[in-house]
Amino acid sequence: MDLKSYLREKKEIVDAALERYVPSHSVLTGEGSFSTTLHKAVRHSLFAGGKRVRPILCMAAFEAAGGQGEGILPFACGLEMIHTYSLIHDDLPAIDNDDYRRGKPTSHKVYGEAIAILAGDALLTEAFQLMTKPLGGQSSVEAGLRFELVNEVARAAGVSGMVLGQVLDIESEGREVDLPTLEYLHTHKTGKMILVSIKVGAKLGGAWGEGLEAFIRYGERIGLAFQIADDILNVEGKPELLGKTTGSDRTKRKATYPGLLGLEESKRRAKELVAWAIEGLSRFGSEADPLREIARFIIAREY
């Protein structure tokens, strides 16, 4: 398959949906009124040119499981909103103190720390508002599934998932950590949201039993591989492609795979995880090819 075309097509679908959910014009009166400054800050980060990996994985899993239609879009876009909120907060001076994200000034550099914090808060809460909107003609079973999926996303994003990983990341700076601790950190900081993107898409597409377990194993493996690849790019990536400064992990003495195991061993482990992820999809046919190719892309990407 032509992965570049696939990623471009899905990104355009996600971007168009996000434009509908967070349009360029601000609603200034009535219920749900939106501050002009907050609206601009939200859009500044949400439309800064992200790859949309999480929503695309969600859509790919949905289709691989047999799902059809646009019912996946509120969840896919909600996942991207949560991811964007996490980036805004990660970039703040109190955490990573980054000036650029995706080649553009970070939110706090443009709007100040207070508005950046609130823009992140807005994206997080809007994500759950979007995912819990009733879809037209839903049955009680579908409503129950929606409740289950939102609960899954909340757990992946919160104190037992991404937020826990972020705290561990901060607490590990400047300290020596062993491999099990590093893996635990990575699987929570990054892996949980990638895994839940797969689970949401697969479940909404109708996967269950051994089929669902195959999707889950895939998500666990590429979630860790994705963060290892990010660690590697922070060492040897090109700033002009990444849109941000490289070498920051070493400067801040962060816990990373290259820092603990070296570059070559880190690359080997990432490739091994991707191979296992692809192997786990052996029960599926060509409908899972996008997932296979995205897994390969994760460790081959330059940005």
N, C-alpha and C positions, 0 to 999 in steps of 0.2 A: 504494500500500500504506500501511497504518497503521504508520509507523515506531515510534511510541511503544509500541504494543502488541507489536510484534516485539521491540524491545529489552527490554521488561519480561519477555516470555516467555522469551527466551534467557538473560537475567540470572538468572531464577529457576531455570532448568535448571543453569546454571553454579554458582550458590550451593548448590543441593541436592547437586550432585556434590562440591563442596569440603567440604560438611558430612560427606559419607561418607568422604572422604579424610583430613580433619582434624576429627574429631568433637569435640563440646563436652566430652566426658569424656576424661580423660587416662589413658593406659595406663602404669601405674607399675611393673609387674613383667614379667619375661620379656624375650625378644628384642624389640628396638625400643622399650625403655622410654623414656618421655618425661617429662622434668622438668616438674613442675607450673608453675613459673615460666616456663620456656621455652614450654610449651604455651600459656599465657595470652598471652605476648608475641606469639607467632606468630598466634594468633587475633585479637588486638587489631588488628593491621594488616590481616590477610587479610580480615576481615569488617567493615572500617571504612566500607563503603558505596561502594566503587568502581563505576565505570560498566561494568567488564568489557569494555572496547572490544576488547582483543586476543583474548580467547577468543571473543567474538561474531563478530569478523571471521574467525577461524579456522573457526567453524561455518558462517558464511555462504558462505565460499569452498568448503568441503567440500560443502555442499548444491548450490551453483551448478554444481559440477563433476560432480554426479550421485551423490554419496555419500549413504548412508543408514545409520541405526543410531547406536549410542552409542559406537562405536569411536573417535570423535573426542574424546570427553570427557577422557581422560587427557592428551592433548596440549593441549587448550584450557585445562584447569585448570593444567597444568604451566607454560604460558606466563603465566598470571595469577600463579602463585607467584613466577616469576622477576621479573615486573614489580613485585610487592609488595616483594620483597627489595631491588630497586634503589631503591624509594622510601624504605624504612627507612634505607638507607645514605646516600642523597642528603640526608635530613633531619638527619643527624648534625652536631654542631657543627664537625667538621673539614671538612665539605663545604658544605652550604647553611645549616646552623644554623637550621632551621625548627621552630617550637614547635607548629604545627598542620598537620594533613593531613586533608582531607575533614571539617573541622569538629571534629575530635577531637585531643586532645594527641598529639603524635608519640611513637613508641615509646620513644625515649631520655628523654623528659620523664616517662614513666610508670614505666619499668623501669630506667632508667639506661643509660649508653652501652654498657657491657659486654654486658648482656643484649640490647640492641637490635642490636648487631653480630652476636651469635650467633643471634638470631632470623632476621636476614637470611641468615646462612650456612645455617641449617636449611632455610629456604624454598628456597634455591637448590639444595641437594643433594636435598631431597625431591622437587623438580620432576623431576629426572632419574631418580630412583628410580621415580616414578610413570609417566613416559613409557616406561620400559624394562620395565615389568611385562608379561609375556606376556598377550595377550588370548586369551580362550577360543577354541580351535580354529584358531589361526593356522597358515597354511602357511609353508613356508620362504620363499616370495616375500614374504609379508606381514612376516615377521621381518626380511628384508633391507630392506624399505622402512622399517620402524620404525627400524632402525639408521641409514639414510640421513637420516631426518627428525630424529633426535636429534642427529646430527652437524651438520645445518643449524642447529638451535636453539643448539647450543653455540658455533658460529662467530658467530652473530648476537649472542649475549649477551656474548661474551668479548673478547679483546684485539684482534680485528679488527672488532669491532662496537660494542655499547653501551658497554662499559668504555672502549674507546678514545675514544669520543665524550665520555664523562664526564671523562676526563683532559684532552682538548682544551678542554672547557668551563671547567675549572679554570684551565688555563694561559692561556686567553684573557681572563680577568677583568682589567679595567683596561687592556687593550691594544687598539689599533686593528687590526681584521682586515678583509680584503677579502671580497667576495661569494663567490668560490670557496671560501675557507677556511670561511666561515660555513655555506655549503651542505654542505660536507664534514662539519663538526661536527654539524649537525642530522641529516643522513642517517645518521650513526652513533649519535649519542646516543639518538635516538628512532626514526628511520626503520627501522633494521635489525630491531628487534623487531616492528614493525608489518608490515614486508615478510615476515618469516619466518612470522608468524601466517597470512598469506594463502597463502604457499607450502606450508606444512604442510597446511592444510585442502584446498587444491587438489590436491596430490599424493595425499593420502590418499583424496580423492574420485575419483581416477582421471584427473586432467588430465595431459596430456602434449603435446609438440610446440607448435604455434602457440597452442593453447588455454592451455597452461601459461604461455607467454610473455605472453599477454594479462593473465593474473592477476598476473604479476610486474610488468609495467608499471604496472598499477593500484596494486599495493602500494607501489612506489617513489614514485609521485606522491602518494598520500594520506599516506604516512609523513612526507614533507617538509611537506605542507600541515598536518598535525596539529601539528607543532612550531611552525610559523609562527603557527597559531591560538593555541597556548599562549602564545607570546611576546606576542601582541596582548592576550589576556586578562590577562596580568600587568600590562599598562598600563591597560586600561580596564574590566576585569572587576569584578564586585561581590564583595567578600570574603564576604558572607553566602551567596552562591550557590557560590562556589569552595571555601569551607571552609578558606581560608588567606589570608594577607596578600598584597595586591597591591603592585606597585611595587618588589618586592625585586630584580628584575633590574637596574633602574636604580641602585638603592642600591649593589649589589655590582659595578656596572659590567660586567655580563655581555655577551657577544657575542650580540646578538639582531637579528632582522630590523627591528623598529621602530627600534632604536637606530642601525642602519646606513642604512636606506632610508626611515624614517618610517612612520607608521601607514597612510596611504592606499595607498602603494605596496606595503606588506606585505599588506594586504587584497586588492589586485589580484592579486598573485602567488599567494596562497592560492586565490583563486577560479579563476585560470587553471589551476593544478595539478589542482584538482577537476574542472574541465571536461575536461581531458586524460584524467584517470583514467576518467571516465564514458565518454568517447569510445572509450577502449581496450576497453570491454566490449561494443562494438557487435555482435560476433559471437554474443553470448549473448542469449537471450530473457528472459522474465519471471523465470526462475530466478535471474538476477543482480540483480533489482530491490533486494533488501536491500543489496547492495554499493553500488549507485548511491545509494540513500537515505542510507546511512551516510556516504558521501563528502560529500554535501550537509550532513549534520548536523555533520560535523567543523568546518566553518567557520561554521555558524550557531549553534552551541552557546553557552551563556552560563556553562558550568561545565565 
